[in-house]
């Protein structure tokens, strides 16, 4: 018996999400292990598309630099008598 995995995949994709989840749960549990033993590794590779979709990696937050603190001016030094304007 030949299995047309392309049409199997099309049929699976046409299922409502609830039914896809039922298939996924079954294939991820003991039933999937038994089916793999009965039908062999080629069959399991062919229906690998039944696996639950891997969740997309969360997009990392864009790191920003912390707001800078206003730069403090050094305290003014007394300038002394030489810095006074001459009359």
C-alpha positions in Angstrom: 0.0 0.0 0.0 1.4 3.4 -1.0 0.5 6.5 1.0 0.3 9.8 -0.8 1.8 12.0 1.9 1.1 15.2 -0.1 -2.7 14.5 0.0 -2.4 13.4 3.7 -0.8 16.7 4.5 -3.4 18.6 2.5 -6.2 16.8 4.4 -4.6 17.5 7.7 -4.2 21.2 6.9 -7.9 21.3 6.0 -8.9 20.1 9.5 -10.1 22.7 12.0 -7.5 23.7 14.7 -9.4 21.7 17.4 -9.1 18.5 15.3 -5.4 19.2 14.5 -4.8 19.5 18.3 -6.4 16.1 18.8 -4.1 14.5 16.2 -1.1 16.3 17.7 -1.9 15.1 21.2 -2.3 11.5 20.0 0.9 11.5 18.0 2.9 13.0 20.9 1.7 10.3 23.3 1.8 6.6 23.6 -0.4 6.2 20.5 2.2 7.9 18.4 4.9 5.5 19.7 2.8 2.5 18.8 1.9 3.8 15.4 5.6 4.4 14.8 6.4 0.8 15.7 3.7 -0.6 13.5 4.2 1.6 10.4 7.9 2.3 10.7 10.2 5.4 10.6 9.3 6.4 7.0 5.7 6.7 8.0 6.6 8.8 11.1 8.8 11.1 9.0 6.1 11.5 6.5 3.6 12.6 9.1 6.1 14.8 10.9 4.0 17.8 9.8 1.4 16.7 12.4 3.7 17.9 15.2 2.6 20.9 17.1 4.0 24.1 15.5 7.0 25.4 17.4 6.1 28.7 19.1 7.8 31.6 17.5 10.7 32.9 19.6 9.6 35.9 21.5 11.0 39.0 19.9 13.6 40.4 22.3 12.9 43.8 23.7 15.0 46.5 22.2 17.5 47.5 24.7 17.9 51.2 25.2 20.5 53.0 27.2 19.3 54.3 30.5 18.5 58.0 30.5 21.6 59.9 31.3 21.8 62.0 34.3 22.5 65.7 33.7 26.2 66.3 34.1 27.1 68.2 37.1 29.3 71.2 36.7 32.3 71.3 39.0 32.0 73.9 41.7 33.3 77.3 40.6 36.6 78.1 42.0 37.1 81.6 43.4 39.2 83.4 40.8 41.3 85.7 43.0 42.4 89.2 42.5 44.2 88.7 39.1 41.0 87.7 37.4 39.3 91.0 38.2 38.9 93.3 35.3 41.4 96.2 35.5 40.1 99.8 35.7 
